[in-house]
Structure formats: structure tokens, C-alpha cells
Amino acid sequence: MLKYLFMIIFLVPLCLLNNCWWLIHSLMFMFCFIFMLCCYSYSDLNMIGYFFGVDYFSFSLIFLSFWICSLMITASVYVFNFSYYPKFFLFMILFLMLMLFCSFSSLNMFSFYIFFESSLIPTLFLILGWGYQPERLQAGIYLIFYTLLASLPLMLVFFSTYSFMSTLYFPLFYDIGSFYFLFYLFMILAFLVKMPMFMFHLWLPSAHVEAPISGSMILAGVLLKLGGYGIFRVMSIITYMGMSFNYFWVSLSLFGGVIVSLICFRQVDLKSLIAYSSVAHMSMVIGGLMSMNWWGCLGSLFLMIGHGLCSSGLFCLSNIVYERLGSRSLLINKGLINLMPSMSLWWFLLSSSNMAAPPSLNLIGELSLLNSIISWSSFMYILLIFLSFFSAVYTLYMYSYSQHGSYYAGIYTCSIGYLREYHLLFLHWFPLNILCLSGDYLFCLG
């Protein structure tokens, strides 16, 4: 694992060079493919140093981080064109990639916590430094305070766990039985806020709306997945408590997913609509993880990866429209099929993936999560029916409202699309649909 860390660290001095943008961009994609060649598909930990190692879950999420961070550089070319501190911007992306890599490959719970929290710092800089509106300061404060306040008790719980087990090493974790309720609550609260779960989600839409395209991509693509990964890791300690109390989180997250889906209908801001749809998708992931069975864990991994690619692609599309028309309002962004007909194809492809149409990875994830949650409690099918139906409704609302109708009369010029943008959208859509082919193999891992 150390060789990949060194690869990222040795890219940092290149940020000091002038016109190093496309060099770092190309090298990041090269690292993606080198990492992909070491394809790892077993459920035990391997490639282990003393501190770092991966299993199937970690490998998938690290690869997603590499992919999204490479695409962030492609999407943010305006930072380079207008010389808007491009060196510092590249340094932030590399630092963020380093923190995510260490988070997903940490074998020690405390080092995972440190890297988990450190990933907030470059995200905050991206929002404050390259965001659009003055409200970005408030969005950054929301992000920091929500996540830090929820995760401070988690650190205290780790100290308690260490005094009880004498280790914080993942593979040596065991179920400590009925310890006490606050231990269980603090252990998962930080991860639920990071996901984010309904009622703790207020930081997410404001952070997304104020963030630049790169900030939105990394937030939707990878940072929400840190919460799911954390729950997956700590569930081995609190299995006994989980059997008693997980019903509350499953019920609240699915019910909250339905409520958030209804909120999506009322959005007039494209970015805000896509951000709220992330909360609805993550509610199913929480339900799958809390059901504590193999279908749920693998299904949540699939949906996290599928959602990371799909949601990131939709944010790229909304940014392309924003660069043309100067607005993200659905009242102005109407009739885009008349202005950018070839881009409407990409809107259709990514919107259909967002509502889990075949052959997207979201479909495999949602089917396995349906299987997992209904096997856990057959009453949940009512909420799941509404959740699946409404996710299709708000996606169709977004697609039809933005593409059809008469376009805004104030538009005087509009370029159709650059090769870079089609390349960016293709690299989101292609893995999202091609990974569907490996679904049967992946479920054999159990």
C-alpha cells in the first residue's frame, strides 16, 4: 500500500511548477489504472503493511476516490484557464486524495478517525476558496460544526474501546455485548451525520449549492461514503446492541428518504435537487447496513459506488449548464434540448441511472438492498415502494422540466459542448454501467 501513498506524495512538488495542470491530470489517471491492475476481490484483508491494508470494500472505495479526484481536475479547467490559484487548487485535491486513501486503508480505528476528520479541511478550503456566492462561508461553518460536533464523542468512545479491548486494530475487533446505550449511539452518530441521515442532513444541500463543481463532485462521490464505510467497520463491535436498536435507524432513514424525496419535488435549483436526491439514496444505504446481513453490506457498497459516479456526473451536467446560462434555476434552464441537443442524451443517460434503470450499478445495489431490508422486516416494503417510486418521479421532473418547454428569451449565445465535457461525462457513465456486468461474480464473494 505504501507505493500508492508515495505516488500521491511525490505529485505534490509538481504543484509548484507553472503549467503543471495537465501533467498532474494525466498522472492521476495513470495511477488510477495502475491501482486497477492490482484488482483485489477477496473479503479478507491483504496488501498489508503494519498500518495499511485493503479488503474488497476498501479497494472499491479507494478506486472510486482515485477516479473522482482525477475527474475533478478535468471538470475544473476554468480554475486553470482563468489562473484562479491553480497550484493551490491541485495541492488541495492531492491532499484530499491522500486523506481519503489513508482513511479507507487504515487498519487502526484511531488513525481512521484522524484521516476521516482531516478530509474535512481540504473540502472546506474548496468551498471557501472556489465557491460562487458569499453564503459559502455559512455553508462551510455548517459543514464543519455538524460533522465535528457529532464526531467528538466518537473519539471518546474509541478511548473507551481501547481500555476494554486493549487494541483498536480492525481484524481483532469482537462484539463487546451489551456495554451501554450511549456507547452504541456515539459510535454510529458521527457516521450517520456524515452520510447524512434525515434530520442531520441540513449541512449537505447548503454545502453542495455553495461549493464549486470539484467540491460537489468529491462531496457526493466519496465523502458521503466515508460514513457508510465507518458503519461497516464498527458494526462488528456493536452487533449485540444493533440487534436491539437498529430498527430505529432503519425506520427513520427510510421514512426520512420518503420525506426528502417529497422535498425534491419543490426544488427549483438544479444543484439543490441533486443534493437532496443524495440524501434519499443514502437512506437506503443506511437501511441496508443496519440490517446487518451480507445482502445489505454488498448492496450498500454497490449503491455507494453507483451513486458516487451518477451523482457526480449529474453535478457536472448542472455545472455545464451553469457555465452557459449563468443560472442553476429550473425556471431559466428550460428547453435545453433546443440549445444543447447532444447534451440532452447525457442528461437522459445519467438521469435514468439515477432512478436505478438497467443496466446501471444502482439497479444491482437497490435490488440487493430491497432483498436485505424486506428480509429484515416485511413491513418495510411500504416505505420502499414510495422511496423507489418517488426517486423516479423527481428524476423525471428534473429531466423533463430542464430539457423540454420553451427556452429563456434572455439567452443570446450558447455553445453546444466541448470534447472535454463529453469525455468527462463518458468517464462517469461508462464505469457506472459496465460494472453491472460483474454483479453476479461479486455476490459470490460471500
C-alpha positions in Angstrom: 0.0 0.0 0.0 2.9 2.3 0.7 3.8 2.6 -3.0 0.5 4.2 -3.8 0.9 6.7 -0.9 4.4 7.6 -2.2 2.9 8.1 -5.7 0.4 10.7 -4.4 3.0 12.4 -2.1 5.5 12.7 -5.0 2.9 14.5 -7.1 2.8 17.4 -4.5 6.1 19.1 -5.5 4.8 19.2 -9.1 2.1 21.6 -7.9 4.9 24.2 -7.6 5.6 24.1 -11.3 4.0 26.5 -13.8 1.5 24.9 -16.2 1.6 21.6 -14.4 -2.2 21.2 -14.6 -2.4 18.6 -17.4 0.7 16.8 -16.2 -0.9 16.1 -12.8 -4.2 15.3 -14.6 -2.5 12.7 -16.8 -0.5 11.2 -13.9 -3.6 10.9 -11.7 -5.3 8.9 -14.5 -2.2 6.7 -14.8 -2.3 6.0 -11.1 -6.0 5.0 -11.5 -5.1 2.3 -14.0 -2.1 1.1 -12.0 -4.3 0.7 -9.0 -7.0 -1.0 -11.1 -4.4 -3.6 -12.3 -3.9 -4.7 -8.7 -7.5 -5.7 -8.7 -8.4 -7.2 -5.3 -11.6 -9.1 -4.8 -11.5 -11.1 -1.6 -13.2 -10.3 1.6 -10.1 -10.8 3.9 -7.5 -8.1 4.4 -4.5 -8.2 2.2 -1.7 -6.0 0.7 -1.0 -5.3 4.4 1.7 -3.1 5.9 1.7 -2.6 9.7 -0.8 0.2 9.4 -2.5 0.0 5.9 -4.3 -2.8 4.1 -7.3 -3.3 1.9 -10.2 -5.8 1.6 -12.8 -5.8 -1.1 -14.8 -3.0 0.5 -11.8 -0.7 0.9 -10.3 -1.4 -2.5 -13.6 -0.4 -4.3 -13.9 2.9 -2.4 -10.2 3.8 -2.8 -10.5 3.2 -6.5 -13.7 5.4 -6.6 -11.7 8.1 -4.8 -8.9 8.0 -7.4 -11.4 8.1 -10.2 -13.4 11.0 -8.9 -10.3 13.1 -7.9 -8.9 12.6 -11.4 -12.3 13.7 -12.9 -12.4 16.8 -10.6 -9.3 18.1 -12.3 -10.9 17.6 -15.7 -14.1 19.4 -14.6 -12.4 22.4 -13.0 -10.5 23.5 -16.1 -11.9 27.1 -15.6 -9.7 27.4 -12.5 -6.7 26.8 -14.8 -7.9 28.9 -17.7 -8.5 32.0 -15.5 -5.4 31.4 -13.3 -7.6 31.2 -10.2 -4.8 29.8 -7.9 -4.5 26.6 -9.9 -1.4 25.4 -8.0 -3.1 25.6 -4.6 -6.2 24.0 -6.1 -4.2 21.0 -7.3 -2.5 20.8 -3.9 -5.9 20.7 -2.2 -7.1 17.8 -4.4 -3.9 15.8 -3.8 -4.1 16.4 -0.1 -7.7 15.3 -0.1 -6.8 12.2 -2.1 -4.1 11.4 0.4 -6.5 11.7 3.3 -9.2 9.5 1.6 -6.6 6.9 0.7 -5.4 6.7 4.3 -9.0 6.7 5.6 -10.1 3.7 3.5 -7.0 1.7 4.0 -6.4 2.3 7.7 -6.4 -0.8 9.9 -6.4 1.1 13.1 -9.6 2.7 14.3 -7.9 5.8 15.7 -5.8 6.5 12.6 -9.1 6.0 10.6 -10.7 8.7 12.8 -7.8 11.2 12.3 -7.8 10.8 8.5 -11.7 10.8 8.4 -11.7 14.2 10.1 -8.7 15.5 8.1 -10.6 15.1 4.9 -12.9 18.0 6.0 -10.1 20.5 5.8 -9.4 20.4 2.0 -13.2 20.2 1.4 -13.7 23.4 3.5 -10.9 25.1 1.5 -12.5 24.1 -1.8 -15.9 25.5 -0.7 -14.4 28.8 0.8 -11.8 29.4 -1.9 -13.5 28.5 -5.1 -17.3 28.7 -4.2 -19.6 31.1 -6.0 -21.8 33.0 -3.6 -20.9 34.9 -0.4 -23.1 32.3 1.5 -20.2 29.8 1.1 -18.8 30.9 4.5 -22.1 29.9 6.2 -22.1 26.6 4.3 -18.5 25.9 5.3 -19.3 26.6 9.0 -22.4 24.3 8.7 -20.2 21.5 7.3 -17.5 21.8 10.0 -19.8 22.2 13.0 -22.2 19.4 12.1 -19.5 16.8 11.5 -17.1 17.9 14.2 -19.7 18.1 17.0 -21.1 14.6 16.1 -17.6 13.0 15.9 -16.1 14.4 19.1 -18.0 11.8 21.2 -16.7 9.1 18.7 -13.1 9.8 19.8 -14.1 9.4 23.5 -15.7 6.1 22.6 -12.5 4.9 20.9 -10.6 5.5 24.2 -13.3 3.5 26.0 -13.0 0.7 23.4 -9.2 0.7 23.8 -9.4 0.3 27.6 -11.8 -2.6 27.1 -10.2 -4.4 24.2 -6.5 -3.2 24.6 -6.5 -2.7 20.8 -8.1 -0.6 18.1 -6.9 -2.9 15.3 -9.9 -3.7 12.9 -9.3 -7.5 12.4 -9.1 -8.1 16.2 -12.5 -6.4 17.0 -15.1 -8.5 18.7 -18.6 -7.9 19.9 -18.5 -6.4 23.4 -22.1 -7.3 24.1 -24.5 -5.0 26.0 -22.0 -2.3 27.0 -24.2 0.7 27.3 -26.6 2.6 25.1 -24.6 5.9 24.8 -21.6 3.9 23.6 -23.6 2.5 20.7 -25.2 5.9 20.0 -21.9 7.8 19.9 -20.2 5.1 17.9 -22.5 5.5 14.9 -23.8 9.1 15.3 -20.7 10.6 13.6 -21.1 8.3 10.6 -24.8 8.9 10.3 -24.2 12.7 10.2 -21.5 12.2 7.6 -23.8 10.0 5.4 -26.0 12.2 6.1 -29.2 10.7 7.6 -32.5 12.5 7.6 -32.7 15.2 10.4 -28.9 15.6 10.3 -28.8 16.4 6.6 -29.1 20.2 6.7 -25.4 20.8 6.1 -25.4 18.9 2.8 -27.7 21.0 0.5 -26.0 24.3 1.6 -22.5 22.8 1.1 -23.4 21.5 -2.3 -25.1 24.6 -3.6 -22.2 26.9 -2.5 -19.4 24.5 -3.5 -17.6 24.7 -6.9 -18.0 21.7 -9.2 -15.0 20.0 -7.8 -16.4 20.4 -4.2 -19.7 19.0 -5.2 -18.1 16.0 -7.0 -16.0 15.0 -4.1 -18.8 15.5 -1.6 -21.3 13.4 -3.5 -18.8 11.0 -4.9 -16.6 10.0 -2.0 -17.1 11.9 1.3 -20.6 10.6 1.9 -19.2 7.1 1.5 -16.9 7.6 4.5 -19.9 7.4 6.8 -21.1 4.1 5.2 -17.6 2.6 5.4 -17.3 3.6 9.0 -20.6 2.0 10.0 -19.5 -1.2 8.1 -16.3 -1.3 10.2 -17.6 -0.6 13.7 -20.7 -2.8 13.4 -18.6 -5.8 14.5 -18.2 -4.1 17.9 -21.9 -3.3 18.5 -23.7 -6.2 16.9 -25.5 -7.1 20.1 -26.7 -3.6 20.7 -27.5 -3.3 17.0 -29.9 -6.2 17.2 -31.8 -4.3 19.8 -31.8 -0.8 18.4 -31.1 -0.9 14.7 -34.8 -1.0 13.9 -35.0 2.7 14.9 -32.3 3.8 12.4 -33.8 1.6 9.5 -37.3 3.0 10.1 -36.1 6.6 10.5 -33.8 6.6 7.5 -36.4 5.0 5.1 -39.1 7.3 6.3 -36.7 10.2 6.0 -35.9 9.1 2.5 -39.5 9.4 1.5 -39.8 12.9 3.1 -36.7 14.1 1.4 -38.0 12.7 -2.0 -41.1 14.9 -1.5 -38.8 17.9 -0.7 -37.0 17.2 -4.1 -40.3 18.0 -6.0 -40.3 21.5 -4.6 -36.7 22.4 -5.6 -36.1 25.0 -8.3 -32.3 24.9 -8.0 -30.7 22.1 -10.1 -27.8 21.5 -7.7 -30.1 21.5 -4.7 -32.4 18.9 -6.2 -29.4 16.6 -7.0 -28.1 17.2 -3.4 -31.4 16.2 -1.8 -31.6 13.1 -4.0 -28.3 12.1 -2.5 -29.9 12.1 1.0 -32.7 9.9 -0.4 -30.3 7.4 -1.8 -28.1 7.3 1.3 -31.2 6.5 3.4 -31.4 3.1 1.6 -27.7 2.5 2.2 -28.2 3.1 5.9 -31.1 0.7 5.9 -29.0 -2.0 4.2 -26.0 -1.6 6.6 -28.2 -1.5 9.7 -29.9 -4.8 8.7 -26.5 -6.4 9.2 -26.6 -9.1 6.6 -24.5 -9.9 3.6 -27.0 -8.7 1.0 -27.2 -5.4 2.8 -23.5 -4.8 3.1 -22.7 -5.7 -0.5 -25.8 -3.9 -1.8 -24.8 -0.7 0.1 -21.3 -0.9 -1.4 -22.8 -1.2 -4.9 -25.2 1.7 -4.3 -22.5 3.9 -2.8 -20.2 3.3 -5.9 -23.1 3.7 -8.3 -24.4 6.8 -6.6 -20.9 8.3 -6.4 -20.5 8.1 -10.2 -24.0 9.0 -11.1 -24.4 11.9 -8.7 -21.0 13.3 -9.6 -22.0 13.1 -13.3 -25.2 15.0 -12.7 -23.4 17.7 -10.8 -21.0 18.0 -13.8 -24.1 18.4 -16.1 -25.6 21.1 -13.9 -22.2 22.9 -13.9 -22.0 22.8 -17.7 -25.5 24.4 -17.9 -24.4 27.0 -15.2 -21.3 27.9 -17.2 -23.5 28.6 -20.3 -26.5 30.3 -18.8 -25.2 31.7 -15.6 -28.0 30.3 -13.5 -29.0 26.9 -11.9 -32.7 27.8 -11.7 -35.1 25.4 -13.3 -37.2 28.4 -14.3 -34.4 29.7 -16.6 -32.9 26.3 -17.6 -35.8 25.2 -19.6 -35.9 23.9 -23.1 -32.2 22.9 -23.1 -32.9 20.2 -25.8 -33.3 23.1 -28.2 -30.0 24.7 -27.3 -27.8 21.7 -26.5 -29.4 18.6 -28.1 -26.3 16.3 -27.7 -26.1 17.2 -24.0 -29.7 16.0 -23.6 -28.5 12.5 -24.3 -26.2 12.7 -21.3 -29.0 14.1 -19.2 -31.1 11.2 -20.1 -28.4 8.5 -19.6 -27.4 9.8 -16.1 -31.0 10.6 -15.1 -32.0 7.0 -16.0 -29.1 5.7 -13.9 -30.2 7.9 -11.0 -33.6 6.2 -10.9 -31.9 2.8 -11.0 -32.8 1.8 -14.5 -30.9 -1.1 -16.0 -28.1 -1.6 -16.8 -26.7 0.7 -14.1 -24.9 -0.3 -11.0 -27.6 1.5 -8.9 -30.0 -1.2 -10.1 -27.9 -4.1 -8.6 -27.5 -2.0 -5.4 -31.1 -1.2 -5.0 -32.3 -4.8 -5.7 -29.9 -6.3 -3.1 -31.0 -3.6 -0.6 -34.6 -4.4 -1.2 -33.8 -8.0 -0.6 -31.9 -7.2 2.5 -34.4 -4.8 4.1 -37.5 -6.8 3.3 -35.9 -10.0 4.7 -35.2 -8.0 7.9 -38.8 -6.7 8.1 -41.5 -7.4 5.6 -43.4 -4.2 6.8 -40.6 -2.1 5.2 -41.9 -2.8 1.7 -44.4 0.1 2.1 -41.7 2.7 2.6 -39.5 1.1 -0.1 -42.4 1.3 -2.6 -42.7 5.0 -2.0 -39.0 5.6 -2.0 -38.4 3.8 -5.4 -41.5 5.5 -7.0 -40.6 9.0 -5.8 -37.0 8.6 -6.8 -38.2 8.0 -10.4 -40.7 10.9 -10.1 -38.2 13.6 -9.0 -35.6 12.4 -11.6 -38.2 12.6 -14.4 -39.3 16.0 -13.0 -35.7 17.3 -13.2 -35.1 15.8 -16.7 -38.4 16.9 -18.4 -38.5 20.3 -16.8 -34.9 21.2 -17.8 -35.0 19.7 -21.3 -38.5 20.5 -22.6 -40.5 23.6 -22.9 -39.6 27.0 -24.5 -36.2 28.3 -23.6 -35.5 31.5 -21.8 -35.7 34.5 -24.1 -32.7 36.3 -22.4 -30.2 33.7 -23.8 -28.2 35.3 -26.6 -25.4 32.7 -27.2 -24.8 29.1 -26.2 -22.0 26.7 -27.2 -23.1 23.1 -27.6 -20.4 21.3 -25.7 -16.6 20.8 -25.7 -14.8 17.5 -26.2 -13.5 17.7 -22.6 -17.1 17.8 -21.3 -18.2 14.8 -23.3 -15.1 12.9 -22.2 -15.8 13.8 -18.6 -19.5 12.6 -18.8 -18.5 9.4 -20.6 -16.0 8.6 -17.8 -18.8 8.9 -15.3 -21.4 6.9 -17.3 -19.2 4.1 -18.7 -18.0 2.5 -15.4 -21.4 3.1 -13.9 -23.0 0.8 -16.5 -20.1 -1.6 -17.3 -19.7 -2.6 -13.7 -23.2 -4.0 -13.8 -21.8 -7.0 -15.8 -19.7 -8.1 -12.8 -22.6 -8.2 -10.4 -23.1 -12.0 -10.3 -19.4 -12.5 -9.6 -19.3 -10.0 -6.8 -22.2 -11.6 -4.9 -20.3 -15.0 -4.9 -17.7 -13.4 -2.6 -19.9 -14.1 0.5 
